[in-house]
Amino acid sequence: MKKLLLQLLSVFLIISCSSPNEDIQDIYTYPSFGSEIEVTINGLSFDAMEPFISSDGNYLFFNNKNDGINTKLFYAIKVNDSIFNYVGEISGTNQITQPYLDAVADMDASGNFYWTSTRNYPNELDNLFYGTFNSGVVNNIGRLQGDFNLNTPGWLIMDHGISLDGEFLFFNNARFDEINCQGPCETTIGIAQKINSTTFNTLDDSEIILQNVNDSNYIYYAPCISSDNLELYYTRYLKGTITANTIFEICVAVRNSATSEFSIPIVLFSESISNLIEAPTITTDMNILYYHKKILDTHKIFMRYRN
């Protein structure tokens, strides 16, 4: 009997200490990145925020200071990984009557372009726009439709991230109340699938896929999905009054297949609000991460190479 018990104990220990390659538990590999490199945009004389790098790496999209009064979209053309030449405004996207906000550029591999705009808000509540980008011009503009739009006063699509193939939209719902909240009162990230060129609808299992990402203790924004749909980058900070001690974090959650749920996230980089760090975007080869950061009250774009 004693010998049998020892054999059973041995079997239990073997199962408990199984190889990570077995199906006993999910094992995730998180990316890491090297030292920070400042990006030079030749000819630019104002702030650069909310970067997005095109799938071919040739275009760097960004907006100027995100003050919601005079915020426009711009672009630059690549010289090398850390140097771009400023060209100008993205034609077709920007409003001309203040106050206005056109920001957060996003584009799939086919040139389908997306951005957040306050056009005619709050009379029209669906504030995520689409168009077709070609050589600095966006045409065929419209409001993106779908049940991810809450169509409730105070709620906006604050940020978004489109998959490389254009099939999945990672949307960021945010509720604003200037009387009771500083910045967004609450946020969630969700996933919608493309129905047609004008419409995306929320996946039935969106909440399950993102259950390790969404946490009611945090404010979330700036989602960016990698080209293989396995790495989700975003920015977060603890909900509540923003003070000099508030820490902003660029995080990543990963998964082992493009249909499974994301892991518990890790923090890649963090800064207090004085050196605000936000808005990650990753290249198609997943080798370079771009983001913006505040340096001496000016917002600049930085990059890091993947280790």
N, C-alpha and C positions, 0 to 999 in steps of 0.2 A: 504493500500500500504506500509506504513512504517513497519507494522508487517511482511509482506512478505519479505521485504528487510532484516530485522533482521534475519528471518529464513534462507534465502539464505546465509547470512554472517556466520551464525553458521555452516551451512553445509560445507562452504569453509574452515573454521578454523579447523573443525574436519578432513577433508581430508588432509589439510596442516600439521597437527600435528599427522598423523597416527602413529600407533605402528611400531617399527622397524621390527616386524615380517610380516608386510604386504608388498605387492609388489610395494609400492610407490618408494622405493629406495633400493639399495643393501647395506647390512650391513656386514662388514668384521670384523673378529676377528683375530688380529695379535698376533703372539707368543711373549713371553718375556722370558728372561733368567737371571739366577742369577749371582753370582760373578765368576770371572775368576779363573780357577785352572790350574796350569802348569802340563803338561803331562810328566811323566818320561819314557824314553825309555832306559832301562838298557843295557849297553854295547855300546851305540851310542856315537861317539866322534866327529861328524860333524853336520852341519846344517840339519834340517828337515823342509821341506816345502811341500805345496800342499797336505795336508792329505786327505785320503779317508778311511772310515771305511766300512768293508764288511757287507753284510746284516745280517750275524749271529753275528756280533760284535767281531769276534775272530781275524781278521786280520786288522792291521793298515798299509796302503800303503802310501808311501811318496817319494819325491825325495830330493836329496841333494840340495845345493845352485843352484838356477836357473840362471846360468851364460851363458848358451848356448855353453859352451866350454867343460865342464866335468860334465854334468848333467845326473844322472842315477836314476833308480827306485829301491826302497828298500822296505822291509816289516818287521813288528814286530808282535809278537803274544801277545794276551791279557793276563794279570794277573788279573787286575781289570779295572774299567772305566778309571782310570788315570795313570795306570802303564802297560807298555808293555815291552816285552823282544825282543831286536833287534836280527834278524836272519841273514839278509844279502841282497844281490841283488836279484831281481826278475829275475830268469833265463829265457832267451829267449827274453827279451825286450830291453836289453841295447846294444848300439853300442860300438865298441872298438877303432875306429879310430877318433882322435880329428880333428876338433871340433865337438862335438855331443851334442844332447839334446834328452833325453827320459824322459818324465815327465807327470804329471797330470794323475794319475791312476784313473780308473773308472770301476765299475763292477756291473752287474745285479745279481739277485738272483740265476740265473742258472750258474754262473761262466763265463759268457761272459765278457771278459776283454778288455778295451779300453785305449789307451794312445796316446799322441802326440809325434811325432818323426820327426827329421830332416833327416832321411835316404834319401840319394840321392837327397836332395833338392838343387837347384831348377830344376834339370832335371825332377823330378817327383813332381808335385805340390800337390797331395792329400796326406796330411801328418798326417791323423788320422788313427791309426792302431787298429786291433782287434786280439783277440786270445782267447784261453780257459785256464783259471787259474785252477791249481790243486796243492796244497801243495807247493807253492813257485815257480812253473814252469808254463810258458805260452807257449802253443803249438798251432799249426794250425794258424800261424800268416799270416795276409794279410792286404792290404790297404782297408779301408772302402770306398766304392763307394757310389755315390749319388749326386743329384744336389745341395746339401749344399756345396760341394766343388766348389769354384768359378773358380778354374783352371786358375788363373790370377797371373802372377808374382807379388810378394809383398804381396799377400793375403795369410793368413794361417788360419787353424783352431787352434786358440790359446788355447782354453779351450773347455770343453764339460761336460755334465752331462747326465747320462743314467737313465731312470726310473727303478724302482725296477723290473718290469716285463719285461724289455728289449725292450718295444715296442716304446718308444719315446726317441729321442736324442735331448737334448738342446745343440745346437752348438754355438760357439762363433767365428764369422768371424772377423779377424783383419788385417788391412793394415799397413805394415811397410815401411818406407822410411827413412833410416838413415841420409840422407842429409838434409831433411826438417822437420823431426819429432824426438822427444825424446820419445822412446817407440812407442806404436801403434799410428798411425795417426788418425784412426777411427775404431770403432768396432760396431757390432750389434749382438744381440742374436736372434736365430731362433729355430724353433722346426721342427724336421723331424721324420717321422714314418717309422718303420721297414717294408721293403719289403721282405727281406730274410736275411740270416745270414751274407751276405756281403754287403748289400745295404740298405740305408735309403734315402727317398726323402722328401723334405720340404712340410709341410702341406699347403694347399691352404690358410687357414686362420691364418697362423703363425703370420703375421704382425698385424692382428687384436687382436689376443690373447695377444700379447706382446706390444701393442701400449702404454700402461701406463708405461712400463719398459724401452724400448728403447728411448733414448733422445740424440740428436746429440751434446749436450753440454758436455756429459760424455764419458769416456772410460770405457767399461764394460768387465768383465772377470770372470772366475771361477763360472759358474752356477752350482747349485745343486738342484735337484728336490726332494721333500719329497716322502716318500713311498706311500702316498695317492694321489700324484700328485696335491696337493692343495697349497703347499708352495714352492716358488722359491727363493732360497738364491743366492747371488752373491756379487761380489766386484765392486766398481766403484770409479772413481775420476774425477774431472773436467778436461776437455780437455785443453791442453796447455803445456807450459814449466813446468816441474816438479821442484819445489823448496823446500826449507826446510819447507815452509808453506803449501805445498800440503797435503790435507787431503784425506786419504783413508777410505772408508766406506764399512762395511758389511751391506747389505740391505736385506729385504725380501718383496716380493709381494705375495698376497694370492688371492684365489678365492673360490667360494662356490660349484663349480662342476668341474670335471676333463676335461670338454670341453669348459668352459666359459673363458672369458678374465681375466687376472690378474689385481688386484687392483693397484692403485697408491702405490708405495713402501714406506716403512718407513726405517729409518736408525737404525739398532740395536746397532752397535758400530762403533767408528771412532778413528783414530789416525793419527798424522802427519807421514811423511815418516821416521823420526828417530825411531819411534816405529811401523813401518809398520805392518798393520793388513790385512790379506787376506785369501781367499780360504776356505770358510765355507763348511763343510760336516756334514750331520745330520744322526743320527742313525735311524734304521728302525722303532723303536717305537717312534721316534721323541722327545725323552727325553733328548738327549745330542747333543750339537753342538760343533764340533771340528773345529779349524782353526789354522793358524800359525801367529806368531808375532815376530818382531825383538826386541831382548833384548840385549843391549850392543854389537851391530853389529853381533849377532848370531841369526839365525832364529830357533824358537822353536815352538812346538805344544802346544796349550792350549785347554781347554774345559770349557763349562758352562752347568749346568743343567737347563732344562726348568722350569719355575715357574708354 
